[in-house]
Amino acid sequence: MTFAPHSGIVRSLALAGLALLFSGCIDSGSGGGGTTPTAQTGISISGTVSGTRIVAVNSSDQIIAEDDTAGGTPNAQGQFAWSLDNLPVGTDIRLFFITGGNVYPMFFGNPSSNVFAVNAPSSITLGHVTTAGTQATPQNPPTGVTPGPPNNTMPPAVTPTVTISSPTNNAMLPNGPVTVMFSTQNFTIGAVNKPHLHVYLDSDAIPHHFYAGSPGQVLYQGASAANVQWLSNSQILFNSLAVGTHQVRLVLANISDMELANAEATKTIIFSVVVQSGNQPSVTIMSPAQNASVPVGPVTVSFTTQFFTIGVPGQTHLHFYLDNDPVPYMFYNGAGINDDNGVLYNGVHTHFVHWKTGTSFDIFGLPSTAHQVRMILANTNHSELANPEATKTLNFSVSQPPSSDLQLQSVLPNLNFPVGMSLAPDGRVFFNERLTGRIRIINQQWQLVNSPFCQLTVQTSGEQGLLGLTLDPNFAGNKFVYVYYTAGNPLRNRVVRYTESSGACTQETVILDDIPASGNHNAGIIQFGPDGKLYIITGDAGNTANSQSLTSLAGKILRLNPDGSTPTDNPFVSNANANAKKVYALGIRNSYGFTFHQHTGHLWQTENGPGDSDEINRITSGGNYGWPTVRGIANNPNFRDPILAYTPTIAPTGIIAIPENSTVYPTAYRNNLLFVDFNGGKIRRVVLSGADLTQLGSSSIAYNGGNGNLLSLMLGADGFVYVSNTNAIFKVVPVP
């Protein structure tokens, strides 16, 4: 793997159906959709309204039921009936009334709240629901419910939104008429005196008014617009734009001609009209939409090119830059291109971005913040094309994930790729900076010591670097620090030992040298076991045959005495080959984490698969874990199966066991495994079962991500788990 530089209440709920009978209006909202519960029992809530679309959302802001009164028949008072079915008992919901271009959350009670949970299956009558000001008010407040704290956020599922689909932002368009295509969600564009669309052209502060219905039209200061025409209910034609740069801004307006204030109700596009002078190579970003908010997890970016072919290395191709990183990712396509070689970073495969198709790639583990991708077409010499059409920039953001059992508290930011954290008996923490070759120390107050403990010369191409670190079990007495890193001249991985003296490294001693190295699959995690032996995980160094060969140190878990000699009880000690004597387990592809369970002493390991079958393995002496012959749960008696396998891959990294006497985590977490994944930035929980805790009880996500790719885990002196990402260390704490 290459790495680029609210309280929650857990309840046991019985689901019940909730049928809401309301009355609606003539003009209504549109759009919607969502998730409905599968269980159905009998709740109903009834009432009337003067016209609306009604939506119920759950605490995760998902639509769980909705109705639209458009086309309904009013009663004698001009009120319309509506209904929503299958809402849950005992869990918080909110109701929204969408009418006249506005969204009105229903509030009731004293103190007033818009959040409530129905206590039991029942029939509730709200009477007439009115919409005014900023909220909807029921004539009869619901009974048999428990109000919750008010929630004034607007769920995306009911937010009025306008989106421009064509042309793309910063497009270069031929001289002539320009059609702007758009769509709306949770908003219906109506005829005159109904909710509609304002259209601003260039610097003109006076809007064009775009109406649908019959007839569709565009008015400007009360008269038909001369140069802006209605083309369809989702298309606007600008028929006489001058050559040059132009801006079109679309804003949703309510029935009172007031523009909606939420950010999603406005979209702006900038484009240029040019005189055509031949077919210029161009790239166009298709998704995500410009300024989109996407959920945490892998982000797929798709694009198209015109008058340009993306080929294999050595041919014309695509460069793209992520955020502020000045180093381009290089995207290729053609015969033999796949997710291993379709995107290269510094010339090697990276797990941070994967080739997906000939016109798309996945970005993994982005933190919940704003991001930018800039694409530029490049020639065979990696020179980027200079014509404006050859460059496109996408801005988007990753949203905050739903809450979960655990959360991260930052304890030390602004670090440089911290890995291999290890706790000293005096409360200090040692760790590696993977790419700088520096070993650093954090003092007992969680402050970074200014002077590095040690400076090594390391190779950093691809997955190389300063990879693993551990302290001797008798560190208090001997001050030994062990490190795994990639060295050059010749290229190889090695384990060395230093002695700490006054916060600095002294007396380098080679423990194991000449471990095969490559641009990828160097592994490198090292730890001492409860038996006092040093365990070392090595990758296959890009050669799959290494993993099944006992004479190669690559693709193995090695077991050594602290001085580097071979323990006499190793499983292959009778083998004549010196390398084989050091092997504890084989059939390893590439691993970024292992841990010894404090209660059982068992060794648990995370394993990265090629494009499938990431694994969680219990490692046993002499065990063969199958790579490359088998992967995942193969049920082959010649190999040991993992207890968990993940397809598609998640790139698991650090792993740790929660002590059975932990007082800082919930009781249910004791003796569980926690491991992190690089691709999603999540913390995953494995509940072990069986008398000897070797079987899988269950697995779940304990932390939903949002802080980028997660790397190493360490149990701190305070009993909390600490985790690193590419630039910080966090404390893992339960959500109150």
N, C-alpha and C positions, 0 to 999 in steps of 0.2 A: 504494500500500500504506500503510495506517495501522498503526503499531506501538504497542501498549500498553506506558505506562511499566512387574601381573601380567605377566609376559612372555608373548608369544605366539610359537609356533613355526610357521612356514609349511612345510607338507609337501606333496609330491606323492604321492598315495595311490592304490593300486589297491584298489577295494572287493571284499570277499569276503563270502560268506554265513557266518554263525556260528550253527550249530544247537546249542542248549544243551538237553540232556536231563537234567532234574532230577526228583525226586519230590516230591509235594505233600501238603497236609493237607486235613482235612475242612472246617475253617473257613478262609475266605480273604478277601483284600481284594477290592475291587470298584472300578470306574471305570477310568480310564486312557485311553489313546489317544495318538497322536503321529505322528511321521514315520518312515517306514521307507525305507532306501536302495533305490534302483532296481536297482543291480547285484547279481548273485547268483553267488557261487562257493562252494566247499565247506569251511567250518569247522564243526566240531561240538564242543560241550562237554556232557558228560553227568554225571549225579549223581542223588542222591535227597535228599528232604527229608521231614519229618514233617507237612507241611501248610502251604501258602503260595500267594501269588501272586508271580511272579517278573517283575522289570522290569529292562531294560537301558537306560541313558541315555548319550548322547554328551556331549562336552565343552560343548555348548551347552544341556545339561539337557533335551534333547528325548528322548522315548521312541522308541527305534528297534526294540525288540522286546519282547514280553511274553507270559506264559502264566499261566493260572489253573488250579490243580489241583482246584478245587471239582467234585465229582461224579465224580472219578477213582476208579480201583480200586487199592487198595494191594497191595503184595507181601506175602510171608509175614511180613516184619518190620514191617508197617504203614506202609511208606513208599511215596510216590507219585512217578511219573515226570512230567517236564515238558520242554518244549523251547522254545527261542527261535531264530528263524532270521534270516538276512540281516543280520548285524552286520559292521561294516567291519574290514578288516585295517589295522594300522599307525596307528590313531587311538585316543585314550584313551576308555575306557568305564568305567562303574561298574555293578555289579549290586546290586539291592535285593530283599529278601524281606519281603513284607508279610503278617503273620499275627497273629492274636490282637489286632488293633487297633493293633499296633506296626509300625514300619518298621525293618528291620535291614539296613544296608549290609554287603556281603561284604568282609572284610579277610583278608589273607594275607601271608606273607613276614616277613623280618626285615631291616631295619625293616618294620613292618607298614604296608600301604597298601591302600586300596580302589580305586585307579586303576591300570589296566593297558591295554596295547595288545597285540593278538595280532600276532606277527611275520610269520606266513605262514599260508596255508590249512592246517589241521591238524585232528586229532581229539583232544580233551582230555577226560579223565575227572576229575571233581571228587570222586567218591565221595559219601558222605553229608554233606549240608550241615546244620549245626545252628544254631539261632537261640537266643541266650541273652544276657542283659545288654543290651548296646547294639549288638551286631553279629552277623553270620552268619559261620560258620567252615567252610570246606570240609575234608573229610577228606584229600583230595589237592590241594594247591595247584596251580593251573594252571601248565603248563610251556609253553615256547616263547612267553613273553610278556615284555614290558618294563614293569615297574612304574613309575608316575609318583608325584609328590608327593601325599600324602594330600589329599583334598578332603572336608571334614567338613560342607559345606553340604548342606541337604536340597532337592533339586530340587522346584519347585512341582508338577511332573507326578506325583510320588509322595507328596506331603505330604497326610496325612489332613486333610480340610477339611469344615466344615459351613457352609452358607449359608442364611440366612433369606430367603425370597422374598416372603412376605406375612404380616402387613401391612407396609407401609412404615414405616420409622422415624419416630417422632413423629406417626403417623397419629391422627386423631380418629375413633373408632369408635362406632357407635350402641350404646346400652345393650342387652345381650344376650350370648349366647355368642360367643366369639372363637376363630377357628381360626388357628393358626400353621402355615404351610407352610414346609418346609425341604427341603434335599437334602444329600447327602454325596458326597464324592469320595475315592477311595482308602481307603474305610472301609465295611464292611458291618455294619449294625445287626442283631444276632442275637437269639436267644431268651435266656432266663435262663442265666447262666453263660457267656455269649458276649460279645463286644464290643457295646456298647450306647450309649445316650445318657442323660446326666444333664440334668435340666430343673430350673432354679431359678426360683421365682416370687417376685417382689418382694424383700423383705428376708429371707425364709426361707433359713437356711443349710443346711437339709437338702434334698438333691436328690430329685426324683421320678426313677425309673428307667424309661426308655422302651425297650421291647423290640419287636422285629419277630418274624418267624417265625410259628410256630403254638403258642399263640395270641399275637396282638399284644396287648400290655397295658402299663399304667403302674402301677408299684408305688411305694408310699410307706411307708417303714419296714417293708418286708416284706409289706404288705397292699395290696389294690387301692386306688388313690387315689380319693378322694371327688369332688374337683372338677376333676381333670385326667384326660382320657380319651384312649385310643388311638383315632384315627379312621381312619388308614391308616398304611402304613409311612413316610409322609412328612408326616403331618398330626397335630397335637395340638389337642385341643379343651379350652378353658377355659370351663366352662359357667356359672359364677356369680361373675363378677368385679364388684366394686363400682364405682360411678361414681367416676372419678378417674384418676390416672396410674399405670401399671403397668410393670413391667420383667420380661422373660423372658430368661434366659440359658441357652443350650444349650452343653454341653461333651461332647465325645467321650470315652468311657471304654473301657479295654481289657478283656481277658478276666479280669484280676485286679481289676476295678472301680477301677483307678487312672485318673485323668483325664489325658489327653494334655496335654503342656506346650507344644506348639507353638502359636503365636498363631492359626493358621488353624483349630485345633480348638475354638475358642470363638467364639460370636457372641452379641451382646446386642441386644435390640430394646426400645425404649421407646414406649409408645403410651398413649392416653387413651380411657377409656370415658365417653361423655357422653350426656346426655338430649337427644334430637333436638329442635331448635327451628327447623325449616325447612332449606332446602337452601342451605348456605353455599358460595360459590365456593371452589374448592380446586385446588391443583396437586400433582401426585405425580411424583417423579423415578423413572423406570423403569430407567435404566442410566447409568453403571456402577453396580454394587452399592455400597452404603454401605461405606466403608473398603476398597474394592477396590484392587488394585495393577494398573495398566494399563501396556502397553508404551510406550516412547518413540515419539513420532509423534503424528499427529492423534488427539484424544480426542473421541469422539462422545457427547454428552449427550442423552438422550431423556427425554421427560416426557409427561404427560397432564394435562388440566384437566377439571373437572366444574363444571357450572353457571356456566361462564364461556367467553366467546368471544374468542380472540385475533384482532384485526383489523389493518387497515392503519393507517398513521400517522393520528392524529386519533381513532382508536377505542380501545376497551379492548385492552390488550396486556400483555406480560410484561417485567419488569425482571429482570436477573440480574447479580450481582456476583461478580467473580473475585478470590480471595485477599483481599488487603488494599486493593484499589483501591476508593475510595469512589464512583467514577463508574460508574453503571450502563450496561450494554449493554441496548439496547432491541430486543426481538424482536417481529416482526410476521408476519402471515400474511394471505392472501387474494388477490384478483385482482391480478395484476401483481407479486406479491412473488417474489423470487428471491434467489440468493446475492449479488447486488450490493446489494440494498436491504432484505433481510430482517432483518439485524442492523445497527444503527447505534450508533456510539460518538461522543459529542459531536456527534450529528446527521449524521455521515457514515459511509460504508462503511469497514470495517476488515478488513484481511487477517488479523488476529490471531484473529478469530472469524468464521466463515461460517455463514449460514443454510443448513441442509441439507434439511429437510422442514418441514411445518407443526408438527411436534412434536419437532424435534431440531436441534442445531447442532454444529459442529465447532470445537474449540479447537486451535490450532496451536502447535508449538514450546515446549510446556511443559517446564521443566527437570525432572530426575530428583529430585523431592522431593515433599513433601506439598502438596496443593492443596485449595481449597474453592470450591464454587459455591453461591451463595444465590439462590434464585428468589423473586420476589414479584409477584403479580398487580397490575396498575395500571389505573386508570380513564382516561377520555379526557383528563383534565387532568394525567396523569403522577403523580397521587397514588396512593400504594401502599395497598392494602387492609389493614385492621387486623385482620381476623379471623384466628385462628391457622392455619386451613386454607389461607390464601392464601400462606403462606410455607413453603418447604422448603429445607433445607441439605444439600448433598452433600459429604462428605469422601472423598478418594481420594488415591492417590499414583502417581507415574510411576516405573517401575522403572529401574534402571541398564541401559543397552543392552549388547549383546555387544561385546567388544573388537574393535578394528580396527587398521589400519596406523598411524593417527595418534591422538594424544590431546592434550588441552588442559591447559596449566598456567597457572593464574591468575597474572598479574603485577601487575594493578592493579584491585582491586574497588571497590565503592561509588561508581561513576560515574553520571552522569546522561545516559543515551542517547548514548554516544559514537559519532560517525560521521565519515567523511572524514579518517581518519588519514593524516598525511603526514610523512615523515622528513626532517629537516634535515641538512645536511652535517656539523654538529657533533655529531650523535647525539641531539638533542632530537626529540620528536614533537609535532606540532601536531594538534589535533582539534577538532571542533565538539561542543557539547552541543545536540542538535537542538531541544529544546523550551525552553531557557532563553535562547537567543541569545548564550551565552558561547562564545568560542573559548579553549581551554585549551592549556597546554604541559606536557609531561612531560619532566623533565630526564634526563640521561644515565644516572642510577641508577634510572630507572623510578619516580620519585617525582613526584606531581602538584604543580606549582607552585601555591602558594596563590592568588596574584592572577591573575585571568583576563587573557589577552593582550588580549581585546577584548570589549566588551559591545554587541550589536546589538539593535535593536528589530525583532522578527520576528513574523510571523503563524504560528500553530501549529494551526489547525483541520485535522483530517483528516491529510493527507499533506504539509502545509506545514511550514515550519521552516527551521532553519539546516542546509542539506542537503549541500553539497559544499565541499571545501577542497583546495587544492594549493599547493605552493611553487614559485616561479620556478626554472627550471634554473640560473640564476645567483644563487641566494639568498645564497650566501656573499658575493657582492659587492653586490647591490642590496637584499637583505632584503625582497623582495616576497612577500606572502601574498595569494592569490586565494580568494575565498569566493563561493558561490552560496547565496542565501537568498530567502525569501518576504517581501516588504514589503507594507505597507498604504497606503491613501490616495493613489492607488488601489491595489487588490490587483494585484500583479505579482511575478514572479521577476526577480532581477537578479544580475549578477556584479560585484563590486567588488574593488579591490586596496588593500591596506594596506601600509605600510612598518613593519617592526619596528624599534623603538628601545628598547634596554634592557628587552626582554621585554614591551613594550606596543605597541599598534597606533597608528599615526599616519598622516596624509596619505591619507584615503580618496579613491580615484579610481574613478569609475564606468567599467567596461569594457564592459558591455552591460546595457541596461535594457529594461523593457517586454516581457519574456518572458511570454507568457500564463500565468496561474496559476489554480488552482481548488482545491476541497477535496481532489481526488484528481488523480493523474497529473501531478505536478510534476517527477519525476525529479530531476536536479540534480547528478549526479556530474561533476566537472571534473578534468582532468589535462593535463599537457604531454606531447606526443608526442616521439619521437626527432628529429623535424624542428624542434623548438623552438616549435611552434604550440600554442595553447591549444584543447583539445577540450572541448566542453560537450554533455551529453545533456539534452534537454528532453522532457517528457511531452506527451501530446496535450491536457492541461488539461481533460479530460472531454469534449472535442469531437472525435470521431473524424475529422471532415473536415480538421482541422488537419494531420494527419500526411501527407496527400498534396498539400497546398497548399504550393508553394514560397514563396509570399508570407507564410506564417506561420512564426514562429520556433518554434512548438510542434510536438512529435512529430518532432524532428530530432536529428541529431548536427551541431553547429556547429563551425566551425574558424576561429579568429581569430589574428591576430598578438598578441603579449603586451600591446600597448597598446590592443587592441580593434579595430584596423583590419582590413580584409579582405585576406587573402593573394591575390596575383594569380594563383596556380595553383589556386584553388578550382574545383571542377567546374562550378559554375553562375555563375562570375564574369561571364560575358557577359550574364547576365540583367539586364534594366533595373531590376528591383526590388532595393532595398538589402538586404532580408531574404534573398532568394534567393541573393545573392552570398556570404552567410555559411554556407550549407548545405553540409555535407560528405556527408551521407547522410540519407535520409528514410524514411517508413513506419514510424516508431517509435511504440509505444504508451506504454510506461512502463518505465524501466530504472533499476536501482540499482547497476550496476557495469560498468566496462570496464577493460581493461588493454592495455598494449602488450607483446607478446612480445619479450623481450630479445634473442633470437637472430634472429628474422625481422623484427621491427618491426611485425608485423601487429597490427591492432586487433581485440580480441575483446570481445564484449559480452553481458551477460545481459539477457533481455527477459521481462517478465511478461505472460502471456496473460490473457484475460478469465475463463475458467473451464476452459480447456484450452490446450494449445500454449504453455507456457513455452518459451523458446528460448535456445540458445547460438549466436551469430552471429559470423562473421568479417566485419568492416565494411570495405568498399572505397569508394574515392572515387566519389561519384555513385551509389552503390548504393541501390536501393529495396527495403525489407524488408517491404513488403506490407500493413501495417496501414492501414485496416481491411479492404481488399479480400480478402486471403488471410492465413492464419496457419498456423504449423507448416510441415511439408515439403509444399508444394503442387505442386511440379514445374510451376510456371507460368513460362515463359521471360521474362515481364515483371518478375519479382521474384526476389530472391536468397533461397534457402532456407537455413535454419539447418543446422548439422551435427547438432544434437540438438534434439528437441522433447519436452516432458513433458506427458502427460495421465494422470491429473488433475494440476492445477497444484501446484508445489512452492514457488513464489515465490522464485526465485533472486535473490540480492543481490550481494555482492562477488565479484570474480573476479581471479585473479592467475596469472602464469606462473612456474614454478620455473626458475631459471637453469640453463643447461646445464653450468655449472661448480660447481654446488652441492655442498658437502662435508657438509652437515648432513642431507640427505635421501637415501634410497636412490637408487642409480644409475638404477634404472628410473623414478624420478620426474622426472629431468632433462628439461626442455623440456615437461613436462606442464602442463596447466591445472588449477588448483584453483578451485572456486567453492562458495559456501555457499548454503544455502536457508533461508529464514525459517520456512517451515511446519514442517519437521522438525528444524531445527537441526543439519543434517548438513553435512559437507564432502564434496564430490563431486570425483572425479578424472576428467579427460579426457586420454587418451593420443592425441596427434596423430601422424599418419603421413604418408607421402609425402615426396618429396624436399624440398618446400618447407613441410612441416608444415601443410598446409591441410586434410587429410582426417582423418576420424574413425578412429582405430585401435580404441579401446575406451573404455568409461566404467564407473565403479564408484563405490562409496561408500568413502571413505578414513577417515571418522570418523562413527560411528553416532549422534551426538547425545547429549543429556543435559544440556546447559548452556543450554537455552532457544534463543530465536530468534537466529540469527547475522546480522551486518550487514556490516561493512566488513573488508577485508583490506589488509595492508600488509607489504612485505618490509622486515625490520629490518636494522640495521647488522651484526648477528651472522649474517645469512644465513637466519634463521628467519622464517617467516610469522607475523604477528600478526593476531588476529581479535577483533572486538568483538561483544558482545551488548548488550542494553538497559541493562546496568549494570556492565559489566566489560570488561577487555581480557585476552586470553589469548595465550600462546605456543603455536604448533602444532608439536609435536615427534613424531618417530617413536616407536612403541612399541618398547622394547628387545627 
